[in-house]
């Protein structure tokens, strides 16, 4: 039995590495017993071309319109929110603030995958040659993003494990810096289900995320914690073994909260 009724981390086919129609995600979320869901596809950025990673800018209005239609259609059955998963960059913060102030977007979650530069994105593992430097820059951006005030929470904070499958003093330092920034800025951290779902039956070892070692450090700080399905296909709403993550949270004594997302004035005025 799942103790939470929300998922604000859900993608769409537009990013190029997810499948299924938008309404199928809604129907799957309803079937799985969710009461609140948010679409948070990879943020669509003008003049930033990333095939199979994020949609081209021309699809922005279509994405917003589709979610808005579904939000209205399923009102009273499930509460649907419009969002994006977005990387921090000082160059992008004005755009993110514009999205939020426009009333078309309810929230943003921070998901650091790449460094934004020259109108494009470069993976940390490709931009920097060694693990230590990759992790340092990743954590720098995580911390600055949490300080920016534009994000609801930090998705997969232990994402840096994909750079190199090693838990060492660099990992410990990274975890502590992220936990300290979470506490200082009152930003929750997400236990992400995407990688663990590949095994379906259990969470990964310390070689992947969610990392047992990482979350032990988060627990010691008392950081607020949320869950994220990180759905890339509708079926993942019903295939995910949520009890595994309930046990993960209990095992690590995590401070799990129910995050509050508010509809923008544009959405909340619907009659």
MOVEN-V677556 format. One record per residue. SS is DSSP state (H for helix, E for strand, - for the rest). D_FIRST is the distance of its C-alpha to the first C-alpha in whole Angstrom. Layout:
<<SS;D_FIRST> <SS;D_FIRST>>
This chain:
<<-;0> <-;4> <-;6> <-;9> <-;11> <E;14> <E;15> <-;19> <-;20> <E;21> <-;24> <-;27> <H;29> <H;32> <H;31> <-;32> <-;30> <-;27> <-;27> <-;26> <-;27> <H;26> <H;25> <H;23> <H;21> <H;20> <H;19> <H;17> <H;15> <H;15> <H;14> <-;11> <-;10> <-;12> <-;14> <E;17> <E;18> <E;21> <E;24> <E;25> <E;27> <E;30> <-;32> <-;35> <-;38> <-;42> <-;44> <-;41> <-;41> <-;39> <-;38> <-;35> <-;33> <-;34> <-;35> <-;39> <H;40> <H;41> <H;37> <H;36> <H;37> <H;36> <H;32> <H;33> <H;34> <H;31> <H;28> <H;30> <H;31> <H;27> <H;26> <H;29> <H;28> <-;24> <-;25> <-;23> <-;20> <-;19> <E;21> <E;22> <E;24> <E;27> <E;27> <E;28> <E;27> <E;31> <-;33> <-;35> <-;39> <-;41> <-;43> <-;40> <H;39> <H;41> <H;40> <H;36> <H;37> <H;39> <H;36> <H;34> <H;37> <-;38> <-;35> <-;34> <-;31> <-;29> <E;28> <E;28> <E;26> <E;28> <-;28> <-;31> <-;32> <E;36> <E;39> <E;40> <E;44> <-;47> <-;45> <E;42> <E;39> <E;40> <E;37> <H;37> <H;38> <H;41> <H;43> <-;43> <-;44> <-;42> <H;39> <H;40> <H;41> <H;38> <H;36> <H;38> <H;39> <H;35> <H;34> <H;37> <H;36> <H;32> <H;34> <H;36> <H;34> <H;32> <H;35> <H;36> <-;34> <-;33> <-;29> <-;26> <E;24> <E;25> <-;23> <-;23> <-;26> <-;26> <H;27> <H;30> <H;29> <H;30> <-;34> <-;34> <-;32> <-;33> <-;32> <-;35> <H;37> <H;37> <H;33> <H;33> <H;35> <H;33> <H;30> <H;32> <H;33> <H;30> <H;29> <H;32> <H;32> <H;28> <H;29> <H;33> <H;32> <-;28> <-;27> <E;23> <E;22> <E;20> <E;17> <E;18> <-;16> <H;19> <H;21> <H;18> <H;17> <-;21> <-;20> <-;16> <-;16> <-;16> <-;17> <-;21> <-;24> <-;26> <-;28> <-;25> <-;23> <-;20> <-;23> <H;22> <H;26> <H;25> <H;22> <H;24> <H;27> <H;25> <H;23> <H;26> <H;27> <-;24> <-;24> <E;21> <E;19> <E;17> <E;15> <E;16> <-;16> <-;19> <E;19> <-;23> <-;22> <-;20> <-;18> <H;17> <H;14> <H;13> <H;14> <-;12> <-;10> <H;8> <H;7> <H;10> <H;11> <H;9> <H;11> <H;14> <H;14> <H;14> <H;16> <-;19> <-;18> <-;18> <E;18> <E;16> <-;17> <-;16> <-;19> <-;21> <-;23> <-;26> <-;28> <-;31> <H;34> <H;35> <H;31> <H;31> <-;34> <-;33> <-;34>>
